[in-house]
Amino acid sequence: MKNKTGGLLLMLLILTVGGFAQQSDSPAPEAMAAETTLPFRDIPYLKKAFIDTAPRDGKDGIPVGELGMDGGNKAMVLKLAQEIADGKHGKFDSFLIAHQGKLLFESYYARGRMDLPHPQASATKAYTGLALGRAIQLGYLSMADLDKPLVSFLKELDPTKFVEGVEKITLHQAMTMRSGIRISKEQEEEFEKDPATLKGQGQVQAYLEHTAPITSASQSFLYQNDPIFVMQVLEAVVPGAAKDFIKKELLDKMGITNYGWRTELSGQPTAGWGSSMTSRSMVKWGTLVANKGKWKGDQLVPEAFITKTTSSILYTGDDDVYGGGKDVSKQGYGYYWWSANLKVGNKSYFAASAQGGGGQYIILIEELDLMVVVTAHDNDNSTLQITAERILPAFIR
């Protein structure tokens, strides 16, 4: 009886604490007209956080439910949300939870707006990888092609000028940040002084002429510009432009119309950064992966490709886990998606995640049929640790 009374008091405290903004009767905050033209860093902070345990049906293809009724411990999630609203966990802009295929929790803070695409930084890599998967599903490439030399798909290159070992770079290695290409910052700056030479496949030519020789030693994991080469392959094999292919074959099919995607000096979409997505669009990307490449029953990306995407193809070590902490270990990498074990008590849960600098996350925990989406502007974040310590326990029975 004492414990039950304590639980009721905790709930009362959560619901009445000053400044709390559980606004399920109000619409989620949207950007004012003037805000839509501002650089993200100039977006003004919300005066009050928006926290909703029963997200509205946005007629956007995302099923919705109610936290607590359809899963999850409502009090535990609300307590965390209030702490986020109070600035105790860094500079969050949004925090959403989907469980068993339904969006159960939606919240916005600081610069977060429901309809304002948020810079994705390196989470863009995850979308680039899935675009290549879409090309495989449509037959423009095969799964076997992943083990072929990257340059075999790029017919406009001059191989007589390549440095030694370029033929060793496969698509698979580029998808796992193991191309072996090593270009100094100074050399990149030199490239940019003559942008005309980087148009089209000239970008790849420049890298393959000026990289250090490709060796088995250099073909180790290094978080760098490898997605550029994957986008070049996509451009080369699909009909039309990669930009149009991504829009038609992925974004349009998932109903993602409100987004941004910058253009490289090559003229192609930026592959490693530069996209902007709303938080709900991130839920859609996560749903595509959680459903093994299916969207509304349509196989957009091969299941075998998704398996590679979310697997720990290699382990990158636990010395520097972005957003990590004491309960996060065995960091790995698949096709531009990170992985890690999240410990709760004596059990660990495997999590795959798209990650972007500043604190962008799509975190999938398959065993719990759970997705956590976060946008932020805080590189010194602990989102994976918070997920392990505060969110998973709310969904473990």
N, C-alpha and C positions, 0 to 999 in steps of 0.2 A: 504493500500500500504506500509505503514511504517513497519507493522508487517511482511509482505511478504518479504520485503527487509532484515529485521533483520534475518528472518529464513534462507534466502539464504546465508547471511554472516556467520551465525552459521555453516551451512553445509560446507562452504568453509574453515572455521577455523578448523573444525573437520578433514577434508580430507588433510589439508596441515600442521597441527601442527607438529613440529619436532619430529622425532622418531616414528611417527604413522606407523603402519604396516598392512594396509589392503591389504593382499597379495592374492587376489582371483585369480591372474594369476600364482601363484606359488603353489606347493604342500605343504600340511601341514608338519611341521617338524617331522622327524622320528629319532629314536634313532640310533646313530652310533654303530657299532659292539661292541666297548669297553664299551659303556654305558649300554648295555643289561646285563652285568655281574656285574654291580656296585650295592651296596646297594642304595636304593632310596635317602637317605640323601647325597650321594656323587654324584648324577647326577648334572652336571654343568648347570648353568642357561643359557637359550637361550640368544643370543646376542641381539635379537630383537623379540618382540612379533609377533605372527601370528594371524591375524584377517581376517575372511572371511565371507562376507554376502551372498555368494552363494556357499555353500559347495559342494565339488565334489561328484559325485556318486562313492562310494567306492566298488560297486558290493557286498555289505555286507548285503543286505536286508533292508537297511534304506533308505526310500524315501527322496529325497532332494528337496529343493526349494530355493527361493531367498527372503531374508528379504526385506520388503517393498512391493515387487510385490505380495508375497503370504501371507502377513500379517505382522503387526508390524511397528512401527515407526523407520525407519532406522537411522535417525539422533540421536534419543534418545539412542538407543542401542550402536551406535558407540561412542557417548560421554562417556558413562559408560565404554566401552571397553578401550578407551584411558586412562581414569583415572586408571583402573586396570593395564594397561601396565606401567603407571607412578608410580605404587606402592601405590596409595592413598587408596586402600581398602584391604590391607593385601597381603598375599603371595598366590595368585591364581596360579594354574598350568594349569587349563583349565576352559572354560566357554562356554556352548553350549545351544542353544534354539531350541526346536521343537514346531511346532504349527500346529494344524489340521493334525497331522500325518506325517509332513514333517520336516526334519532338515533344519532350515533356517539360522542358525548362528553357527559358530564354531571358537573357538579361543584358543590359547595355549600361556602360559607365563612360565617364570622361569623354573621349572623342567618338564613341560608338554611336552609330545611327543605323536603324534597321535597313534603310534604303541607300546607304552610302557605301560604295565599294571601298574596302579597306586594303591598303598596301599589303601584299602577300610575301614580299621578299623571296626567300629561297623556297617557300612552299610552291612557288611557280614551277620549280623543278619537278615536283610530283605531278603537276598537270601536263607538263611537257612529256613525261614518261608515259602517261596514260594516252596521250595523243598518238604516240608511236604504237601503243597497244591497239588503238582503234585502227590504225593502218594495217596491222597484222590481221585483225578480225575481218577486214574487208578484202584481204588477199593481196594487198600491195607489197607486203613483206610476209615472211613466214617465221615461225618460231626458230627454225633452223638457221635463218638469216642472222639471228643474233650472234652466232658464233663466226660469222664471216668478217673479213677485214672491212673496217669502216670505209676506207677509200674506194672499195669496189663498187660502192653505190654512187660515187661522186665522179661523174664522167668528164667534168670540165677541168680537172686538176692536171698539173704537169708533174708526173712522178719523177722525172729526171732531176728535179730540184729538191726532192725530199731528203731529209736527213736519214741516217741509218736507222732501220728498225720500224719505220712507220707502218709497214705492212703487218706488224704484229698487233696493231690496235683493232680489236673487234668491237662490234656494237655492244656486246655484253659488257666489255670492260669499260666502255664509255658510260654505260648506264649505271655502273657501280663505282664511278670515280677512280678508275684504275687505267686510264689511257696511257699514263706514263709521260704525257706531254708536260714539259717544264719550261715555262716562259716567265722571264723576270718582269717585274712591274715596270722597269725602265723600258723593256722591249715593247710591252703593251702600249706605253705612252708614245713610243716611236710609231707604232702602227697607226695610232689615232691622229697623228700629224698629217697623214695622207689617207683620209677616209675613203677616197675613190678606189684605192687598191683593195679595200675590204668588202666591196659590193659582191653580192652573190657568193659563189664558192671561193672568191678571192680571200675571204676571211679564213677559210680552212687552209688554203695554200700558204698564207702568211705564217700561220702557226706551225705548219709541218715543215716549212723551210727553216724556221728560226728556233725551233725547240732544241733542247739538248737531245742527244741520241736516245732512242727508245730502247730500254733494256729490261730484263726481267726484274732488276732491282728497282728501276724507276716505276715499273707498273705495280706500284703499291698504292693503297688508298690515300688520296689527297683531295680534300674538298676544294674544288676549283672550277674551271670553265668547261668541263666535259659536256654539259648539256648543250652547248653551242653546236657541237658536232652532231648530236642527235637531231636537233632541229634542222640542220642542214640535210641530213639524210631524209627526214620527213619531207622537206621541200622537194627533194630530188625524186622521190618515188610516188608521191600522190599526184593526182591530176589537179592542175591549177596550183595556187599558192598555199603554203602551209597555214597561213593566217585564215584563209577562207575555209580550208579543210577543218581546222579546229572549231571554227564557228559553226559550220554546217553539221559536222559529224559528232560533235560532243556538246558544245554549249547550247545549240538550238535544240538538240534532242532532250537535254535535261531542263530546258526552259530557263536557261541562264541568259538573260538579255541585258542586265544591268551590271556591267563589268568594265574593266580597263585592261589593256595589254600593250605595253610599249613596243617600239620597233628598234631592232639592232641596227648598227651601221651597215650590216650586210643587206638590210632591207627586209629581213625576216623578223618574226616575233622574238622578243627576248626569251631565252630558254631557261636561264638560271635565276631570274628575278624579274620584276617589272610588271607583274599582273596585279590587278586589284579585284577583289571579290567581296560581295556582301557575306555576312556570317551565315545566312541561310543558304547561299550558294555553296559555301564550304560544306555545309551539311549534305548538299547534293553530291558533291565530289566524294565525300566520305561514304555516303550510301552506295554509290557506284562500286566502290572498292569492297565495302562490307558485304555486298550482294554478289561478290565474285565476278564483277564485270557486267552485271545485268542492271538495266534501268527500266522499270515498269515491264519486266518480262522480256525485254529486248537485249540480247547479248551484244553490248557495245564493244567490250574488250574481252579477249579470250581468258577463260578461267586460269589456264596455265600461266598466262602472263601476269595475272593478278597474284598468283601464288609466288612467283619470283619477286614481284613488287614488294610484297609484305613479308618475305622471308628474311632471315638473317643469312644472306649469302656470304657475308664476312662479318667478323667482329672487329670493331674499331677501338675497343678498350674502354675502361671506365674512368680514365684520368680526367676527361673533360666532357661530361655529359651535359648538353644544353638543357637547362630546365630541370636538372637532376637533383638528387639529394640522397639521403641515407637509405631510402627504400627503392632506389632505382639502380639496376645493375645489368651487366651483359649487353651493353650497347652494341647494336649491329646495324647493318645497312643492306637494303635490297635495291630495287630499281627506283632510286631517288626517294625512297621512304626509309625512315629510321625505325629501329626496333629496340625494345628493352624489356626487361622483366621488372614488374612493379610488385613489390612485396607488401602483403597485408597479413599480419600475424605470421604464421608458419608457412604460408602458401604464396607462390609467385604467379602473377598473371602476365601473359605475353601481350605486349602492346605494340602495335605498328602505328607510326605517325608521320604525317607530312609536317614539316617544321620550317618556319621562316624567322629570320632575324627580327628582333623587336618583340617576339613573343607570339607568333602566329602558329597555331596548332590545329590539326585534325587528328585526334587520338582514337584509335579503334582497339577495343578489347573484345576479341571474338568470343571468348568463353562466357562473357557476361552479356553479349549482344548489346554492347554499350559504345556510344560515341560521345566524345567531349570535343567541343569546338571553342577555341579561344582566339581572340585578337587582342593585341596590346601594343604598347610602344615602350617596352622595357626589356632591354637585352639582359639585364641581370634578374631574370625571372626564375621561378622554381615550379613551373607549371606541371611537369611530370611528377615531381615530389608531391605537390598538392593533390594531383589525381590519385596517387597511390595512398596517401595518408588521409584524405578527406572525402574524395568522391567515390572511390571503389567501395569503401565500407558501407556507403549508403545504398549500394545495390547488391551486396552480398547477403544472402539469407543465412 
